[in-house]
Amino acid sequence: MMQTEHKKIGVWTSTSLVVGNMIGAGVFLMPSALASFGSISLIGWIFSAIGAILIAKIFANLSQLIPSSDGGPYAFSKAGLGDFAGFLVGWGYLFSVWTTNAAITVSLVSALSTFFPILAQNTSMALATGLAFLWLLTWVNTLGVFASGRVQLITTILKVVPLALVAIGGLLFLDVQNLLPFNTSGTSSWQAITATTTLTFFAFLGIECATIPSSSVEDPGQNISKATMRGVWIAAIIYVFSTAAIMGMIPASQLKISITPFADAAEKIYGHGAKYWVSAGAAIAAFGALNGFILVQGQMPYAMAKDKLFPAFFAKQNRKGVPTNGIIVSSIIITILMLMNNSKNLANQFKLLILLSTFFTLLPYLFTTVSYLIVCAKQATEYTRTKTISAIAVSVLAFSFSMWMIIGSGQEIVYWGFIMLMMGVPFYVYMVYKK
């Protein structure tokens, strides 16, 4: 049965895929991580938000130029740069999704430990709980994109509410003295901005998520474009205002050592019980992000398999139109990664994979911005002078920002990222030979 016969998701569910995949449990710790830099980190947030909006604009425009392109960054890179570039993007992105989902599952269990302390004390219980959630959502995603999209919409609303309440309520408790001194990093302002931009941009990874299940979206040319831009703007506003509110409420000396900054702020604004609903929000954030990325982990290999750049096994769909083989195989790999994290001997390798996931997400952004210019050039007759200049400006700025973030991720990450990318080359040669 063809996927087009199944119920598709609309613009707000697509928006929730973008917002929900960006806002994970890690965001709830971000104000503490930024506290040692001082309020200059708010400029880092603004820079990363501008970069995210530029990249989102590229994805939004490409979704109109090449509608119904399953695989998002893979399909866009392939359209402008060819099969090999598309394969490298898809190959690396799969690594990123696997490690991201393993990390999100760990953070979900960590968030739940507020309510169930045994999860922080018993590693076997924590692992079993994490795997239970992983496979529960794997099952949910086999029920169809509409079913997983509905879960995504609900969890996104539930996670955004506590963040928004802290951002709005915190404005009433601001103390400007808590925002001074401006730069406490011990480095120059530019170095501090670079460091905080790199750190905060991690919270925007997931910009591309609405573009990946393209053929499962109603009117993809319009809805994906709207969802991508809306999603980034919603996340950016929540991030900047909530961080500013918390930094203005809690002295930096206290914020640095807080392991629950949003909960601490909520308690100050709304009373003692508020910390529990913020902790619940962190758990829901992780649950929703895990759901969204499990949807993605089946769609990427499906898109590549349709183009005969991945085994045909991954192109098969169930009666709901879901590429279940990709989802299940990916969840098995994530299970192995979680077992690695549970072993003291393998924990460092797991941490390296988490850092590499950022590189493998930034690379598609880099390739997509270049591809956008090429796709525009191919359709140059439809472009006015103003639209051409605008396309070039957005591409150059988005490319420069992506390069800045890759450089900021560090030499070791780029080194190992390149090696893991090249490991896919023999596989690509084999798939092309089989065509």
N, C-alpha and C positions, 0 to 999 in steps of 0.2 A: 504494500500500500504506500502511495506517495505521501511525503510529509505535508504537502500543500493541502491535503484533505483534512488535516487535523486543525483543531482550534489554535489560533495564533495569539501572541501577546501584543498588547497595545502600547501606546507611548509611555504611560505612567508605570507600567510593569517594566518596560525597558529602562526607564529612568531609575527605577529601584534597583535594577541590576547594576547600573553604574555606581549609584550612591552606596548600595549595600555592599558591593565588592571593595569599594574604597575604604569605607568606614568599618574597620575591624576592631577587635578588642585592644590592639596596640595603641590606638589613638587615645585611649583613656589614660595612658601613661605618658603621653607626649609632653604635657606641661612640666613634669618632673625632669624629663630628659633635657628640656630646654632651659631649665632654671639656672644652670651654671653659666649660661651665656648672657643672662640679663634680658631686659625687654627689647634689645636689638633683635632677638629671635623673632619678634613680630614682623620685622622687615623680611626675615628669611621666609616666613609664612607667605607674605605678600608676593615675594619673588617666585616661590614655588607655585603659588596660585596662578600667577601670570603665565608661567611656563606651562602649567597644566591646561589653562584655557587656550593657549596657542596650539598645543598638541591636540586638544579636543576639537578645535576648529578644523584642523587637518582631517581628522577622522570623520567629522560631521560633513565636510565638503565631499570627501571621497565616497561616503555612503550615499550621496546624491548622484555623484558621477558614475559609480559602479554599484547600483542597488542589487540586493539579493546575492551578495558576495559572502558566502559562509566562510568563517575563519578570520574575518576582520583583518588584522595586520598581516596575516599570511597572504590573504587574497589580494590586498592592496599592494603589498611589496611585489608579489608575483606579477600583477598587472603592469607595473612600471619597470621593474628590474629583471623580470624573467623567473623561470622555474627555480633556478639554483638559489637566488636570493629569497624567494618565497619559502623554499624548503628550509633554509637556515633559520629564518624567522620562526617557522612552525616548530622545528626541532628544538630550538632554544626555549620557545614559549612553553612547550610541554614540560621541560625540566622545571621551568619557573612555577607552573601551576602545581606540579606534584609537590615541590618543596614548600610552596606557599600553603597548600592545603594541610600538609603535615604540621606546619607551624601554627596555623589557625586552630587546628584540632587541639594542640597542646595549650594554646591560650584560652580556648573554651573551657577546658578542664580547670585551668588556673582560676578563671573567673568564677566557676562554680564552687571552688574551694571555700569561698566566703560563706556559703550556705551549708557546705558539706566538708568540714575541716579534715575528714579522713582522706580526702583526695590530695591534700598537701602532705600527708604523712605516709601514705601507702602507695608506692610507685606502681605496684601491680594493679591496684584498684583504679588508679588514675589512667593507666594504659588501657584497661578494659573499658572504662567509661568513654575515653576518647574514641576507641575503635567502634564502640556501640553507636555513637553519634555519627561517625564517618559512614558506617554501613546503613544506618537508618536513612540518611540523606541520599546515599547512593540509590537506595530503593525508591525514595520519593522522586528522584530525577528520572527513573525509568518509567514513571507514570505519564510522562509527557511534559513538554516545555510549558504548557499552560499551568499544570499542577505545580511545578517547581517555581514558576513565575509568581503564582499566587502566594506561595510561602515566602518568596523574596519580598514581595510588596508589603506583606504584614510585618515581617521582621524588620524591614527598613524603617517603617513608621515607628515601631516600638523602640528602635535604637536611637532614632533621631530626636525623639521627644525629650529624654533626659539631658542630652547634649544641649538642645535648644533652651531648655528650662534653666540650665546652669548659665548659659550665655546671656540670657535675658535678665534673670534674677541677679546675676553677679554684678550687673551695671549699677545696682542700687547699693552695693557694698564696696565699691572701688575706693582704694586709697592710693593716690598718685605716688606717695612715698615708696610704696612697694614696687613701683616700676623704675625706681632709681637705685643705683647708678645704671645708666643706659647699657653700657658694655662691661660685663664683668668676666669676660672670657680670658683676659690676659693676653689677647692677640689684637691685631689691628681690626678696625671695623669691617674692612673688606673680607678678611679671613673669617671673622665671626659670621658674616652674612653668608659666605660660601658654605661654611660648615652647617649652619642652621637651614639653609636652603636645601642642601643635600639630605639632611636628616628629615626635614618636613615633607620633602617631595615623595618619600616612601609612602606617605599617607594618601597620595593621589594615584598610586599604581592601581590600575583597574579602569582607567579612562576608556579603554578600548572595548570593554566587556559587552556593551550593547551591540557592537558591530559583529560579534562572533557568531551568534545564532541567527544570522540575517534572514534566512529563508523562513524562519519561524515567527517573524515579526510582521504585523499588518502594515502595508504600505511602507516597506523598509526605507525607501528613498527619503521620505519625509520624517517618519517617526524615529528612526535611528539617529538622524541628524539632531532633531529636537531633544531626544533623550540624552544624548552625549553632552550637549551644551548645558542643558538644565541640570544634569547630574553633577557636573563639575562645579557649576556656580553654587548649587545647594551645599555641596561639601566644603567649598572654599569659604563661604560665609560662616558656616558652623565652626570650622576649624579656627579661623582668625578671631572671631568674636568670643568663642568659648575660652581660647587660650589667653586672650587679653583680659577677660573677666577673672580667670583664676589667678593670673599673675598679679592683677590689681587687688585681689582679695587676700592672698596668702603671701607672707614675706618669703623672699627667695631662700633664706636659710632653712625655713621649714619645708618649702616646696621641693628642694633638692633631695630631701630624704623621704618624701612621701611616696608610698607605693600605691596610693589610691587618691590622686589629686582631685579628680572629679567628685568622688564621694566625699572628700574633706570639704570641698566648696559647697556641695549640695547640703551637707549637714549644717554649715554655717548659715546658709540662706533659708532653708526650709525646716530645719530641726533634725533631731537624732535619727528618725526613721528614714530620712532621705537617702542615707548612704546605702541602704539596702536596695532601693529601686535603681540607683545608679550602678551598683554592682550587678543587678539583674540586667540592666541595659548593656553592660560590657559582655555578659554571657550571650545575650540576644545578638549583639553585634557580631560576635565570633560565629554564632550559629548561622546567622544570615549570610555572612561572607563565605562560610564553608559551603552553604547551599548554592550560592551563586557561582563559585569557582568549580564545584562539581559539575554543574551544568556545562561550563566552559570546557572542562577536561574531556568531555565526549565530543564536543562540536569541532574542536581543532583537528584531531586525527581524522574525523569524518570528512572535513573539507579537503584535507590533503589526500585521503584515500580516493575521493571522488575524482581527483585530478591525476590519480595513479602515481602519486609521489609517496604513498604510504600503503602498506598491505591492504588488499581488498577486504579483509576481515573487518576492518574498522569502518567500512562504508555500509555495513549491514544495519538495518533498522528493525525495531520490533513493531508490533501492530499499532503502537501509539506514535510511530514515526520518530522514535528516539534511537540514536546510535549507541545502544547499550554496551556493545563490546568495548568501545573506548572508555566509557565510564567505569566499567568493572575492572578492566586491566589497569587503569590509572589508580583506582582505589586499592588494588592489590599492591601496586608499587608504593603508594602512600603508607599502607600498613607496614611495609618493610622499612621505610624511612622512619616511622614512629618507633619501631623496634630498635632501630639504630640509636635513636635519641634516648631510649631507655637503657642502653648499655653505656657504662662509663668509658669503655674503650673506643666507642664509636661516636660519642656525643660531640666531639670537636669536629668530626667530619660532617655531622648533621648541621652544625652551626655554619660551616663553610658553605654548605649547599644553600642555606637560607640567604646568606649574603650574595651568592651567585644568582639567586632568583631575581634580584633587583637588576643585575646586569642583563639577564635574559628578557626582562621586560622593557628595559631602556633601549636595547638594540632594535626591537620592532618599531619603536618610536622614531629612531634615527632613520631606518630604512623607509618607513612610511612617508616621512617628510620629503625625502628625495623622490620617491615614487610619485608623490602628489604632483611635483613639478613636471615630471615626464608625462603623466596622464593628462595634465592640463595642456602641455605642449601638443599632444596628439589631438586634442580637441580645440586647438587654438582659434579656429575659425568662429567658434561660438563665444569667444571671449572679447570683450571690449578692452581698450587700453587700460582703463581704470581697474577692471577685474584682473587683468594680467599682472599689473603692478602689485595689486593687493595679494594675489596668490604667491608671487615671488617674495614679497616682504614677510608674509606669514611663514612660508617655508624656511627662509633663511633664519628667522628668529627662532622657530621651533627646532630646527637642526642645531643651531648654536647652543640652545638651552639643553638639548638632549646630550650633546657632546660634553657640555659643562658638567652635567650630572654623572656621565660615565667616567670622566676624569676624576670627579669627586668621590667615586666609589672606591678608588684606591688601586694601586698597581697589582696587588695580589689577585684581586677579583677579576680584573681585566685579563690577567695572565691565564688563570684557570678557566675563565669563561671562554677564551679563545680556544684553548685545548679541547674543552668539551664540545664546542661547536664543530671543530675539525674532526672529532670522533664520528660525526654524522656523515662526513663526506663519503666514505666507502658505502654506507647504506644508501645514499643518494645515487651513487654510480650504479649500484645493484638495481634500484627501482627504475632508473632510466633504461637500463639494459633490458629489463623485463617488459617495458612498454611495448 
